[in-house]
Amino acid sequence: MATASQAAPDQDPIARGKAIVTHNCAACHAVGTTGDSPNPTAPRFRQLSERYDVEALAEGLAEGLTVGHGPMPEWTFPPDDVTAIVAYLKSIQAPAGAQTVPPSKPRP
């Protein structure tokens, strides 16, 4: 089960959040401002605000996922990591009304 990151607790929250998602999520999700997700069905983190209120994701991140599904592993994050993850996710969202590239289609 994924838990805390390798990020330093006194690190800038956005940098800490980036380190956490890079360590725990990048195997399946596009966690940066460009690129496709390695798993074509995994949402790109920079586009989460198109589907969710990013601030509201904090509750789900705090509760974690205790029963994995498919390739998605079980995970939980402590409160400081949740705050950092949300700060990072908010920092990479496209501005409202910005043109985004549609998600890629699964490869055959």
N, C-alpha and C positions, 0 to 999 in steps of 0.2 A: 504494500500500500504506500503510495507516495505521501510524504508529509512535508516537513519544513524543507526549505531550499538550502543551497550552499551560500546564499547571499548574506552579507554582514548586516546585523541588526541596525547599525548606525548609518548605513548607506542611505542616500537620497531615496525616497519612496518610489519614484518612477524607475530609477536604475535598479532598485531592489526587486520591484515587480517584474521588470524585464528579465532579470536573472532567474527569478522563480519560474516564470512561464517558459523561458528558454530551456531550463533544466528539466521541467516536468511535462511540458505540453508540446514542444516543437517536433517530437517524433511523428505527430499526426496533424497538428495545426500549423498554419502560417501564423507566426506570432509577431512578425514585424510589420513594417509599413508597405512591403512589396512581396510579391511571390505568391505561389499557390500552396495550399496545404499538401503535405506529402500524402495524406489520405484524402482523396478527392471528395469524400463525403463529410469531412471535418470542416466546420466553419472557419473562415479566416478571422482571426481576432480583430483585425482592423475594421471589420464590417459588422461586428456584433451589434452595434447601435442601430443597425437597420432592422434588427429582429427583436432586440431586447433593450430595456433601460439598463445601461451598464452599471449605474449605481445600485440598482436592485439585484444585480448578480452577486453582491456581497453576501446576501443571506444564503444563497445556494452554495457559494464557495465555503462559507463557514460551516454549513451542514455537511458538505462533502458528498462523496458518492461512495456508499458502503457496499454496494453490489455492482460490480463491473458489468458491462454489457458489450458484447462483441470485442473489438479491440480497445475499448475504453476501460482503463484500469480503475481499481478502487483508489480513492484519495481523500484526504482531509487537509486543511490548512489552518494554522493557528491565526488568531485575530490580527496580529501585526502583518502576517503574510497576506491575508485577505485585503487589508487596507492598501498594501503596496501593489498587489495585483490590480485592484480596481483603479488606483492612481495611474498605473501604466496603461491599462486598457483605455481609460478615458483620454490619455495623451495621444493615442494612435488612431482614434476614430476620425473618419473623414468629416469635415465640417458639414452641417446641415445643408442639403441641396447640392452637394458636390457630386460630380459624376464619378461613379465607381465602375470598375470592370466587373461584369457578371461572373458568378462562380463558374469555374471550369466544369465541363462535363466529365463524368467518370471515364477513364480510359478503358477501351475494350480489353 
